[in-house]
Amino acid sequence: MHYLNKLSQLPFKNGSTKLGTIRLYSSTPYSEQLKSWKQNLFKKKRVATDTITASQINLLGNTLDHPKFNYDQLPQEGTAIPLGWHLVFFPVRVPEKELAREGYHKDWSPPGNYTHRIWAGGQVDWVVKNPLRVGDKIRMEASLRDVQFKDDSVFVWVNRTIHNQHGLALSESRCCIYTDHYQIREREVANITENKSCSHDILSNPEFTYSIKPSPVTLFRFSAITFNAHLIHYDHVYATEVEKQKGCLTHGPLSLIFMVNQLDHHLATKDFDQTACEKRVRNRQIKSIDYRCLNPLPVNEPVTVCGRWKIDQGLDPSYDVWIVDSHGKIAVKASALLDDA
């Protein structure tokens, strides 16, 4: 998983501006090569097809130790998959020679020395009445949403939609940041630990918590299931000596799955009382989540997923969800909107 202080102040979609529509401007010039690349990238569209198989869902279920899909429990055709599990489908299918030297695929990557890729955040919107199911033949379309240059980094926003036989099932926006040096965390991640916006009162006293300690096996299995060869998730020498991290890092998509699945579980199992906000939450489902990756989650360190009803949102049924690292700092912060049922 990847993190950058430059996103620490971006508002969620329930605020005045959506995460994906922030435009970041640079006071420094960038090359004609980058300008040409940006223009050509807007013409690009990636289309892929896949099938939601029982085996793939079972493998992810064993990686997460999900009680419904672990061991040899293969879900029957037509079973709705948990929210967020679409992230293991549509891998970029290229031979090793087409990957960046750090192991990640080069779709949407800028030219030149911008070789350090950071998963910075995104947004997912589900069509609640059309969940993805085992056996679905699915189609994904990806296109560029925006490219912005900020100092010595390139921000790339990509939109994705996934359809099944019934139509649109979800839409997603992802932001990755590419930079030309490896010391970005040493300069900027230190600053984020003092970011007061990440520790204000609304994130205190969570309704639910869930603790997990991602192991090297967890990260390797998730990399394998998603066909993600980025070295930072499984190569200790690369993570510590090149990226200067404490160890391999948890994937951004995996952290998103942690948050979505725990909130979904909370909504499904909570023993509701008669308070006004809990009446509004009863029998609702997650329909969107907006999230930011703020601090790294190193392997073998315990993390805690937390959630709390968003008290200051009036009648809007929504939750704050966040992940706290082993030092008590917020690593991922999200806002989830519930459906109107």
C-alpha positions as CSV (number, residue, x, y, z in Angstrom):
1,M,0.0,0.0,0.0
2,H,1.2,3.5,-0.7
3,Y,0.8,6.9,0.9
4,L,1.6,10.5,0.4
5,N,1.1,13.7,2.4
6,K,0.1,15.6,-0.8
7,L,-3.4,13.9,-0.5
8,S,-3.8,14.5,3.2
9,Q,-6.1,17.5,2.7
10,L,-8.3,16.3,-0.1
11,P,-12.0,16.3,0.8
12,F,-14.3,13.4,0.4
13,K,-17.2,13.4,-2.1
14,N,-19.6,14.2,0.7
15,G,-17.8,17.5,1.1
16,S,-17.6,20.3,-1.3
17,T,-15.4,18.4,-3.8
18,K,-15.0,14.8,-4.8
19,L,-11.6,13.2,-4.4
20,G,-11.3,12.5,-8.0
21,T,-12.0,16.0,-9.2
22,I,-9.3,17.8,-7.4
23,R,-7.0,19.5,-9.8
24,L,-3.4,20.0,-8.7
25,Y,-1.3,22.6,-10.4
26,S,2.5,22.9,-10.4
27,S,4.5,26.1,-10.4
28,T,7.4,24.1,-12.0
29,P,7.6,23.4,-15.8
30,Y,7.3,19.9,-17.1
31,S,8.8,18.5,-20.3
32,E,7.3,18.4,-23.7
33,Q,7.5,14.7,-23.5
34,L,5.1,14.6,-20.6
35,K,2.8,17.0,-22.3
36,S,2.6,14.8,-25.3
37,W,2.1,11.7,-23.2
38,K,-0.8,13.4,-21.3
39,Q,-2.5,14.3,-24.6
40,N,-2.2,10.8,-26.0
41,L,-3.3,9.2,-22.7
42,F,-6.7,10.8,-22.9
43,K,-7.2,8.9,-26.2
44,K,-6.5,5.6,-24.4
45,K,-9.2,3.2,-23.3
46,R,-8.6,-0.2,-21.7
47,V,-11.3,-2.9,-22.2
48,A,-11.1,-6.3,-20.6
49,T,-13.4,-9.2,-19.9
50,D,-13.3,-11.7,-17.0
51,T,-15.4,-14.3,-15.2
52,I,-16.2,-14.4,-11.5
53,T,-15.2,-17.9,-10.6
54,A,-15.8,-19.8,-7.4
55,S,-12.1,-20.7,-7.2
56,Q,-10.9,-17.1,-7.3
57,I,-13.4,-16.1,-4.6
58,N,-12.4,-19.1,-2.5
59,L,-8.7,-18.2,-2.8
60,L,-9.4,-14.6,-1.6
61,G,-11.6,-16.0,1.1
62,N,-8.7,-18.1,2.4
63,T,-6.3,-15.2,2.2
64,L,-8.7,-13.1,4.4
65,D,-9.9,-16.1,6.4
66,H,-13.5,-15.3,5.5
67,P,-15.8,-17.7,7.4
68,K,-18.1,-18.1,4.4
69,F,-15.4,-18.8,1.7
70,N,-12.4,-20.3,3.5
71,Y,-11.0,-23.8,3.4
72,D,-12.7,-25.7,0.5
73,Q,-15.9,-23.8,0.6
74,L,-16.5,-23.0,-3.1
75,P,-19.5,-20.6,-3.4
76,Q,-22.3,-21.8,-5.6
77,E,-23.0,-20.0,-8.9
78,G,-25.2,-17.0,-8.4
79,T,-23.7,-16.2,-4.9
80,A,-23.2,-12.5,-4.5
81,I,-19.5,-11.7,-3.8
82,P,-18.5,-9.4,-0.9
83,L,-18.1,-5.7,-1.7
84,G,-14.7,-4.8,-2.8
85,W,-13.7,-8.3,-4.1
86,H,-14.0,-7.1,-7.6
87,L,-10.4,-5.8,-7.1
88,V,-9.0,-9.3,-7.8
89,F,-10.4,-9.3,-11.3
90,F,-9.1,-7.8,-14.5
91,P,-5.4,-8.1,-13.9
92,V,-3.1,-6.5,-16.5
93,R,-2.1,-9.6,-18.5
94,V,1.4,-8.9,-19.8
95,P,4.7,-10.9,-19.7
96,E,7.4,-9.9,-17.3
97,K,9.4,-8.0,-19.9
98,E,6.5,-5.5,-20.2
99,L,6.6,-4.6,-16.5
100,A,8.4,-1.7,-14.8
101,R,11.6,-2.7,-13.1
102,E,9.8,-2.4,-9.7
103,G,7.4,-5.1,-10.9
104,Y,4.2,-3.1,-11.5
105,H,2.4,-2.8,-14.8
106,K,3.0,0.3,-16.9
107,D,-0.5,1.1,-17.9
108,W,-1.0,4.8,-17.3
109,S,2.6,5.3,-16.2
110,P,4.4,8.5,-17.3
111,P,7.6,8.4,-19.4
112,G,11.0,9.1,-18.0
113,N,12.2,8.5,-14.5
114,Y,8.9,8.5,-12.7
115,T,9.4,5.0,-11.6
116,H,8.1,5.2,-8.0
117,R,4.4,4.4,-8.0
118,I,2.1,5.3,-5.0
119,W,-1.5,4.1,-4.6
120,A,-3.0,7.3,-3.2
121,G,-6.7,6.7,-2.9
122,G,-9.9,6.5,-4.8
123,Q,-13.7,6.1,-4.8
124,V,-16.0,3.1,-5.5
125,D,-19.7,3.4,-6.3
126,W,-21.8,0.2,-6.3
127,V,-25.1,-0.4,-7.9
128,V,-26.8,-1.9,-4.9
129,K,-29.5,-3.7,-6.9
130,N,-27.0,-5.3,-9.2
131,P,-24.3,-7.1,-7.1
132,L,-21.6,-9.1,-8.8
133,R,-22.2,-12.8,-8.5
134,V,-20.2,-16.0,-9.0
135,G,-20.5,-17.1,-12.6
136,D,-21.0,-13.5,-14.0
137,K,-19.3,-12.7,-17.2
138,I,-18.0,-9.2,-16.5
139,R,-16.6,-6.4,-18.7
140,M,-14.4,-3.6,-17.5
141,E,-13.7,-0.3,-19.3
142,A,-10.9,2.0,-18.0
143,S,-10.2,5.5,-19.2
144,L,-8.2,8.5,-18.1
145,R,-10.0,11.0,-15.8
146,D,-7.2,13.5,-15.2
147,V,-3.5,14.0,-15.1
148,Q,-1.9,16.7,-13.1
149,F,1.7,17.7,-12.3
150,K,2.7,18.7,-8.8
151,D,6.3,19.6,-8.1
152,D,8.2,16.5,-9.0
153,S,5.3,14.1,-9.1
154,V,2.6,13.1,-11.6
155,F,-1.0,12.4,-10.4
156,V,-2.9,10.0,-12.6
157,W,-6.7,9.5,-12.1
158,V,-8.3,6.6,-13.9
159,N,-12.0,5.8,-14.1
160,R,-13.2,2.2,-14.3
161,T,-16.7,0.7,-14.9
162,I,-17.7,-2.9,-14.5
163,H,-20.8,-4.4,-16.2
164,N,-22.3,-7.8,-15.9
165,Q,-25.2,-9.3,-17.9
166,H,-27.6,-7.0,-16.1
167,G,-25.8,-3.7,-16.8
168,L,-23.6,-1.5,-14.7
169,A,-22.5,-3.1,-11.4
170,L,-20.0,-0.5,-10.1
171,S,-17.9,2.4,-11.1
172,E,-14.5,3.3,-9.6
173,S,-11.9,6.1,-9.7
174,R,-8.3,5.4,-8.7
175,C,-5.4,7.8,-8.1
176,C,-1.8,6.8,-8.4
177,I,1.1,9.1,-8.0
178,Y,4.4,8.6,-9.9
179,T,7.6,10.3,-8.7
180,D,11.2,10.2,-9.8
181,H,12.9,9.6,-6.5
182,Y,12.7,7.1,-3.6
183,Q,13.0,9.5,-0.7
184,I,9.5,10.9,-0.9
185,R,8.4,9.2,2.3
186,E,11.4,10.4,4.3
187,R,10.5,14.0,3.4
188,E,6.7,13.9,3.6
189,V,5.4,10.9,5.5
190,A,7.0,12.3,8.6
191,N,4.9,15.4,8.2
192,I,1.6,13.5,7.9
193,T,2.0,11.9,11.4
194,E,1.5,15.3,12.8
195,N,-1.5,16.1,10.6
196,K,-4.2,17.2,13.0
197,S,-7.0,16.6,10.5
198,C,-6.4,12.9,10.9
199,S,-7.1,12.9,14.6
200,H,-10.0,15.2,15.1
201,D,-12.8,14.2,17.4
202,I,-15.1,12.6,14.9
203,L,-12.6,9.7,14.6
204,S,-12.7,9.0,18.3
205,N,-14.9,6.4,20.1
206,P,-15.5,4.0,17.2
207,E,-18.7,1.9,17.1
208,F,-16.6,-1.1,15.9
209,T,-13.0,-2.2,15.7
210,Y,-11.3,-5.1,14.0
211,S,-7.6,-6.0,14.5
212,I,-5.5,-7.8,12.0
213,K,-1.7,-8.3,11.5
214,P,-0.9,-8.8,7.8
215,S,1.8,-11.3,7.4
216,P,4.3,-11.9,4.6
217,V,2.0,-14.8,3.5
218,T,-1.0,-12.5,3.5
219,L,0.7,-10.0,1.2
220,F,2.2,-12.7,-1.0
221,R,-1.2,-14.4,-1.5
222,F,-2.9,-11.2,-2.3
223,S,-0.2,-10.3,-4.8
224,A,-0.6,-13.7,-6.4
225,I,-4.4,-13.5,-6.6
226,T,-4.3,-10.1,-8.2
227,F,-1.3,-10.9,-10.4
228,N,0.4,-7.9,-8.8
229,A,4.2,-8.1,-9.1
230,H,5.1,-4.8,-7.4
231,L,8.2,-5.7,-5.4
232,I,7.3,-3.5,-2.4
233,H,4.7,-6.1,-1.3
234,Y,6.8,-9.2,-1.2
235,D,10.6,-8.3,-1.6
236,H,12.0,-7.4,1.7
237,V,15.4,-6.2,0.3
238,Y,13.7,-3.9,-2.2
239,A,11.2,-2.5,0.4
240,T,13.9,-1.8,3.0
241,E,17.0,-0.9,1.0
242,V,15.5,0.8,-2.0
243,E,12.2,2.2,-0.7
244,K,13.6,2.7,2.8
245,Q,10.6,1.2,4.5
246,K,10.5,-0.9,7.7
247,G,9.4,-3.9,5.6
248,C,7.1,-4.9,2.8
249,L,3.9,-2.8,2.7
250,T,0.2,-3.8,2.7
251,H,-1.5,-3.2,-0.6
252,G,-3.8,-0.2,-1.0
253,P,-6.6,-2.4,-2.5
254,L,-6.3,-4.9,0.4
255,S,-6.7,-2.1,2.9
256,L,-9.8,-1.0,1.1
257,I,-11.2,-4.5,1.3
258,F,-10.4,-4.6,5.0
259,M,-12.5,-1.4,5.6
260,V,-15.4,-2.3,3.3
261,N,-15.8,-5.8,4.6
262,Q,-15.7,-4.8,8.3
263,L,-18.3,-2.0,7.8
264,D,-20.5,-4.4,5.8
265,H,-20.2,-7.0,8.6
266,H,-21.0,-4.4,11.2
267,L,-24.1,-3.3,9.4
268,A,-25.3,-6.9,9.0
269,T,-24.7,-8.0,12.5
270,K,-25.1,-4.9,14.7
271,D,-27.6,-5.2,17.5
272,F,-29.4,-2.0,16.9
273,D,-31.1,0.0,19.6
274,Q,-33.7,2.7,19.1
275,T,-31.4,5.7,18.8
276,A,-32.3,8.0,15.9
277,C,-29.1,7.4,13.9
278,E,-29.3,3.6,14.3
279,K,-32.9,3.6,13.0
280,R,-31.5,5.3,9.8
281,V,-28.8,2.7,9.4
282,R,-30.9,-0.4,9.9
283,N,-31.0,-2.7,6.9
284,R,-28.9,-0.4,4.8
285,Q,-26.0,-1.4,2.5
286,I,-22.8,0.4,1.4
287,K,-23.3,2.1,-1.9
288,S,-20.1,4.1,-2.1
289,I,-16.8,4.7,-0.4
290,D,-14.2,7.5,-0.8
291,Y,-10.8,6.8,0.7
292,R,-7.3,8.2,1.1
293,C,-4.1,6.4,1.9
294,L,-2.1,8.4,4.3
295,N,0.6,6.3,6.0
296,P,2.3,3.0,5.2
297,L,1.1,-0.3,6.8
298,P,4.3,-2.5,7.2
299,V,4.1,-6.2,7.2
300,N,3.9,-8.0,10.6
301,E,2.6,-5.0,12.4
302,P,-1.0,-5.0,13.9
303,V,-3.5,-2.7,12.4
304,T,-7.0,-1.8,13.5
305,V,-10.0,-1.1,11.3
306,C,-12.5,1.3,13.0
307,G,-15.8,2.8,12.0
308,R,-18.3,5.3,13.4
309,W,-21.6,6.7,12.3
310,K,-21.0,10.1,10.7
311,I,-22.7,12.3,13.3
312,D,-22.5,15.6,11.5
313,Q,-24.1,14.6,8.2
314,G,-27.7,15.3,9.0
315,L,-30.0,12.9,7.3
316,D,-27.3,11.4,5.1
317,P,-26.7,7.8,6.1
318,S,-22.9,7.6,6.1
319,Y,-20.0,6.3,8.1
320,D,-16.4,7.3,8.8
321,V,-14.1,4.3,8.5
322,W,-10.4,4.4,9.1
323,I,-7.3,2.2,9.7
324,V,-5.0,2.9,12.6
325,D,-1.4,1.6,12.5
326,S,0.6,0.0,15.3
327,H,1.7,3.4,16.5
328,G,-1.8,4.8,16.8
329,K,-1.6,6.9,13.6
330,I,-4.3,6.9,10.9
331,A,-3.0,5.1,7.9
332,V,-6.2,5.1,5.7
333,K,-9.2,7.3,6.1
334,A,-12.6,6.8,4.3
335,S,-16.1,8.0,4.1
336,A,-18.8,5.5,3.2
337,L,-22.3,6.4,2.0
338,L,-25.2,3.9,2.6
339,D,-28.0,3.3,0.3
340,D,-31.5,5.0,0.6
341,A,-33.5,1.8,1.1
